[in-house]
Amino acid sequence: MNMILFMIASSLTLSILLTALNFWLAQMNPDSEKLSPYECGFDPLGTARLPFSVRFFLVAILFLLFDLEIALLLPLPWAMQLQSPTMSLTWASVLILLLTLGLVHEWAQGGLEWAE
């Protein structure tokens, strides 16, 4: 029981100490650059009717697509321990080939060029 009370007291002391240190060392006069809002590369204080580039969505979709690829390929080392790992390797190779062909097609069409 004494060990639990010691752990609770030490964690409370440490958290209060770190919070006080943060308030003490924090910069109290932030500059205007850090206080200004920043919205996707354009001035948010102007008109709301500016055309929004669809390329922001393209980059986000490509990021999600390749992030999903990593999530799908993550269990591959465990699949290699199955009785027939050739099927897992085949599907992983097909997935990588399909995504690579899609990326090459998008690149060839100029969809990844940012300049307008």
C-alpha positions in Angstrom: 0.0 0.0 0.0 2.9 2.3 0.7 4.3 1.8 -2.8 1.0 2.9 -4.3 0.8 6.0 -2.2 4.4 6.8 -3.1 3.7 6.4 -6.8 0.6 8.6 -6.6 2.4 11.3 -4.7 5.5 11.2 -7.0 3.3 11.4 -10.1 1.3 14.3 -8.7 4.4 16.1 -7.7 6.0 15.6 -11.0 3.0 16.7 -13.0 2.5 19.9 -10.8 6.2 20.7 -11.1 6.2 20.3 -14.9 3.0 22.4 -15.3 4.5 25.1 -13.1 7.7 25.0 -15.1 5.8 25.3 -18.3 3.9 28.4 -17.1 7.1 29.9 -15.8 9.2 29.3 -18.9 6.5 30.0 -21.5 7.0 33.0 -23.8 4.5 35.6 -22.6 4.7 37.9 -25.7 4.0 35.8 -28.8 4.6 37.6 -32.1 1.9 38.3 -34.7 3.1 35.7 -37.1 2.3 32.9 -34.7 -1.0 34.4 -33.8 -2.2 34.7 -37.4 -4.4 31.9 -38.8 -3.1 29.9 -41.7 -5.5 28.1 -44.0 -4.1 25.8 -46.7 -1.7 28.2 -48.4 -4.0 31.2 -48.9 -4.9 34.3 -46.9 -7.9 33.5 -44.6 -8.6 37.1 -44.0 -9.6 37.9 -47.6 -12.8 37.0 -49.4 -14.3 33.5 -48.9 -15.2 33.2 -52.6 -11.6 32.5 -53.9 -11.3 29.4 -56.0 -9.9 26.5 -54.0 -7.4 24.3 -55.7 -8.5 20.7 -56.0 -4.9 19.6 -55.8 -5.0 19.8 -52.1 -7.6 17.0 -52.1 -5.4 15.0 -54.6 -2.5 15.1 -52.3 -4.6 14.1 -49.3 -6.2 11.2 -51.3 -2.8 10.0 -52.4 -1.5 10.2 -48.8 -4.5 8.2 -47.6 -4.1 5.7 -50.4 -0.4 4.9 -49.6 -1.1 5.0 -45.9 -3.7 2.3 -46.5 -1.2 0.4 -48.5 1.1 0.3 -45.5 -1.7 -0.8 -43.3 -2.6 -3.6 -45.7 1.0 -4.8 -46.0 1.8 -4.7 -42.3 0.6 -8.3 -41.6 2.7 -9.6 -44.4 5.6 -10.9 -42.2 3.1 -12.9 -40.2 1.6 -14.3 -43.3 5.0 -15.6 -44.4 4.7 -18.1 -41.5 1.6 -19.7 -42.9 1.7 -23.1 -44.7 1.5 -21.6 -48.1 3.0 -18.1 -48.2 2.9 -17.9 -52.0 -0.7 -16.7 -52.0 0.0 -13.9 -49.5 3.0 -12.9 -51.6 1.0 -13.0 -54.8 -1.7 -10.7 -53.4 0.8 -8.3 -51.9 2.7 -8.1 -55.2 -0.6 -7.5 -57.1 -1.5 -4.7 -54.6 1.9 -3.1 -54.9 1.8 -3.4 -58.7 -1.7 -1.9 -59.0 -0.8 1.0 -56.8 2.5 1.6 -58.6 0.7 1.6 -62.0 -1.9 4.0 -60.6 0.9 6.3 -59.4 2.7 6.1 -62.8 -0.5 6.9 -64.6 -1.2 9.9 -62.3 2.3 11.1 -62.8 2.1 10.7 -66.6 -1.2 12.6 -66.7 0.4 15.6 -64.9 -1.8 15.3 -61.8 1.1 15.6 -59.5 2.4 18.9 -61.0 1.6 21.7 -58.6 2.1 24.7 -61.0 -0.9 25.7 -62.9 
